[in-house]
C-alpha cells in the first residue's frame, strides 16, 4: 500500500487533502538474469514476484506489471486490517 509520508495514511484515506493528491512512485530493486529463453527477472523485496521476457526491455516491462499486480493484491487482501507504519534506519 502506498503510504502518505505526511499523514501516514494509506491509499484509502481522504484524497481531498492537498498534500495527498501528489502522484507518488515507489522504486523496487529487481534482479535480471539472462537465460536460454531470454531474461528472467524478480523482485527480491516482494516474495514470489517474478516475470520473464524475450528481451531485457520486455522483462523489465513485465516485472513492472507484476509488481503493480502484486501490490494491488496485497492491498485487496489487507484492506480490512489495521495498518501502521514503522521506520528503520537505511
C-alpha positions in Angstrom: 0.0 0.0 0.0 1.3 3.5 -0.8 1.5 5.5 2.4 1.3 9.3 2.5 4.6 10.4 4.1 2.9 13.4 5.7 -0.2 12.0 7.3 0.8 8.3 7.4 -2.5 7.1 5.9 -2.8 4.5 3.2 -4.4 4.9 -0.2 -7.9 4.6 1.2 -7.8 7.9 3.1 -9.4 11.1 2.1 -7.6 12.2 -1.0 -9.1 15.7 -0.8 -6.2 16.6 1.4 -3.9 18.6 -0.9 -0.6 17.0 0.1 -2.0 13.6 -0.6 -3.0 14.4 -4.2 0.6 14.3 -5.3 1.4 11.3 -7.6 3.7 9.1 -5.7 6.1 6.5 -7.1 7.9 3.7 -5.5 11.2 2.2 -6.6 12.0 -1.5 -6.3 15.3 -3.3 -6.9 14.9 -6.2 -9.4 17.3 -8.9 -10.3 17.7 -9.7 -14.0 19.3 -12.9 -15.3 20.0 -14.0 -18.9 18.5 -17.4 -19.6 18.4 -19.7 -22.7 14.9 -18.4 -23.4 15.6 -14.7 -22.8 15.6 -13.0 -19.4 14.2 -13.9 -16.0 13.5 -11.1 -13.6 12.3 -11.0 -10.0 11.9 -8.5 -7.1 13.7 -9.8 -4.0 11.7 -7.4 -1.8 8.4 -9.0 -2.9 8.5 -12.7 -2.3 7.1 -14.7 -5.3 7.1 -11.6 -7.6 8.8 -12.6 -10.8 8.4 -12.5 -14.5 10.3 -13.0 -17.8 10.7 -11.7 -21.3 12.4 -12.4 -24.6 14.4 -9.2 -24.3 15.7 -7.3 -21.3 13.3 -4.4 -22.1 10.3 -6.8 -22.3 11.4 -8.5 -19.0 11.6 -5.1 -17.2 8.2 -4.1 -18.6 6.7 -7.4 -17.4 8.2 -7.1 -13.9 6.7 -3.6 -13.6 3.3 -5.1 -14.4 3.9 -8.0 -12.0 4.9 -5.6 -9.2 1.8 -3.5 -9.7 -0.4 -6.6 -9.7 1.4 -7.9 -6.6 0.8 -4.6 -4.7 -2.8 -4.4 -5.7 -3.4 -8.0 -4.5 -1.8 -7.2 -1.2 -3.9 -4.1 -0.8 -7.1 -6.1 -1.5 -6.1 -8.9 0.9 -5.3 -6.5 3.7 -7.9 -3.8 3.2 -9.8 -4.8 6.4 -6.6 -4.8 8.6 -5.3 -2.0 10.8 -2.1 -0.7 9.1 0.7 1.1 10.9 4.0 2.5 9.6 7.3 1.9 11.2 10.6 3.5 10.2 14.0 1.8 10.3 17.4 3.3 9.6 18.6 2.9 6.0 
